[in-house]
Amino acid sequence: MNTHNQSCIPVELRIALYRRAVACAYQTTCEQYGIQLALSLDALEAKIANEVEAFHVEEYGLEMGVEVACAMLGDMVTPDILDTPPRLTTFGEWVMDDVCRHHLKPAGIKATVH
């Protein structure tokens, strides 16, 4: 997204757009790496809101925290999310792997009961 255009879009809409883009991109990334993500798209968006966004709101207060969280989510996806399917940046993969680490498992590997 163009920085000039971002100032015209309300922060609530921008953060919702970035949250959805990050969630979609992370699901796609997991599929590409053959990793099963045990979260639906809606649950993944809620996890981003409850962990990433809430952390910044707690740290910086409501107004500044939302702006900081929005900027962070924007840095987690490539800037062409309105023109192409969203893709995570390396930073985005790292953050989302950390946020979702308890919900990941390699696809196609069956657990062995001993």
C-alpha positions as CSV (number, residue, x, y, z in Angstrom):
1,M,0.0,0.0,0.0
2,N,1.2,3.5,-0.8
3,T,2.0,5.5,2.4
4,H,0.2,8.5,1.1
5,N,-3.0,6.5,0.6
6,Q,-2.7,4.9,4.0
7,S,-3.4,8.2,5.8
8,C,-6.7,8.4,4.1
9,I,-7.9,5.0,5.3
10,P,-9.2,4.7,8.9
11,V,-6.8,2.7,11.1
12,E,-9.6,0.3,12.0
13,L,-10.0,-0.6,8.3
14,R,-6.2,-0.8,7.7
15,I,-5.6,-3.1,10.7
16,A,-8.5,-5.4,9.7
17,L,-7.1,-5.5,6.1
18,Y,-3.5,-6.3,7.3
19,R,-4.8,-8.8,9.9
20,R,-6.7,-10.7,7.2
21,A,-3.8,-10.5,4.7
22,V,-1.3,-11.9,7.3
23,A,-3.7,-14.7,8.2
24,C,-4.3,-15.7,4.6
25,A,-0.6,-15.4,3.8
26,Y,0.3,-17.6,6.8
27,Q,-2.2,-20.3,5.8
28,T,-0.7,-20.3,2.3
29,T,2.8,-20.4,3.7
30,C,2.0,-23.4,5.9
31,E,0.4,-25.3,3.0
32,Q,3.5,-24.6,0.9
33,Y,5.8,-25.9,3.6
34,G,3.6,-29.0,4.2
35,I,2.7,-27.8,7.7
36,Q,-0.7,-28.3,9.2
37,L,-2.1,-25.3,11.0
38,A,-4.8,-26.3,13.5
39,L,-6.6,-22.9,13.2
40,S,-9.3,-21.7,10.9
41,L,-8.9,-18.4,9.1
42,D,-11.2,-16.7,11.6
43,A,-9.4,-18.3,14.6
44,L,-6.0,-17.2,13.1
45,E,-7.3,-13.6,12.8
46,A,-8.5,-13.7,16.4
47,K,-5.1,-15.0,17.5
48,I,-3.3,-12.1,15.7
49,A,-5.7,-9.6,17.3
50,N,-5.4,-11.2,20.8
51,E,-1.6,-11.6,20.8
52,V,0.0,-9.2,18.3
53,E,-2.4,-6.3,18.4
54,A,-3.2,-6.5,22.1
55,F,0.4,-6.6,23.0
56,H,1.0,-3.2,21.3
57,V,-2.2,-1.7,22.8
58,E,-1.1,-2.7,26.2
59,E,2.4,-1.4,25.7
60,Y,1.5,1.9,24.0
61,G,-2.1,2.7,24.9
62,L,-5.1,2.4,22.6
63,E,-4.5,4.9,19.9
64,M,-0.7,4.6,19.5
65,G,-0.8,0.8,20.1
66,V,-3.2,0.3,17.2
67,E,-1.0,2.4,15.0
68,V,2.1,0.5,16.0
69,A,0.3,-2.9,15.6
70,C,-1.0,-1.8,12.2
71,A,2.6,-0.8,11.1
72,M,3.9,-4.1,12.3
73,L,1.3,-6.2,10.5
74,G,2.0,-4.1,7.4
75,D,5.7,-5.0,7.7
76,M,4.7,-8.7,7.9
77,V,3.3,-8.9,4.4
78,T,4.6,-7.8,1.0
79,P,3.4,-4.3,0.1
80,D,1.4,-5.5,-3.0
81,I,-1.5,-7.1,-1.1
82,L,-4.1,-5.2,-3.1
83,D,-2.7,-6.4,-6.4
84,T,-1.6,-10.0,-5.7
85,P,-2.4,-12.7,-3.2
86,P,-0.8,-11.7,0.1
87,R,2.7,-13.1,0.9
88,L,4.5,-13.0,4.2
89,T,7.9,-11.3,4.5
90,T,10.6,-13.2,6.4
91,F,9.8,-11.1,9.4
92,G,6.1,-12.1,9.0
93,E,7.0,-15.8,8.9
94,W,9.1,-15.5,12.0
95,V,6.4,-13.6,14.0
96,M,3.6,-15.9,12.9
97,D,5.6,-19.1,13.6
98,D,6.2,-17.8,17.1
99,V,2.5,-16.8,17.6
100,C,1.3,-20.2,16.2
101,R,4.0,-22.5,17.4
102,H,1.5,-24.6,19.5
103,H,-0.8,-25.0,16.5
104,L,1.6,-26.4,13.9
105,K,2.5,-29.9,13.0
106,P,4.1,-31.4,9.9
107,A,1.4,-32.6,7.4
108,G,1.1,-36.3,6.6
109,I,3.1,-37.5,9.6
110,K,1.1,-39.9,11.8
111,A,1.6,-40.0,15.5
112,T,2.9,-43.3,16.9
113,V,1.2,-44.5,20.1
114,H,3.7,-46.4,22.3
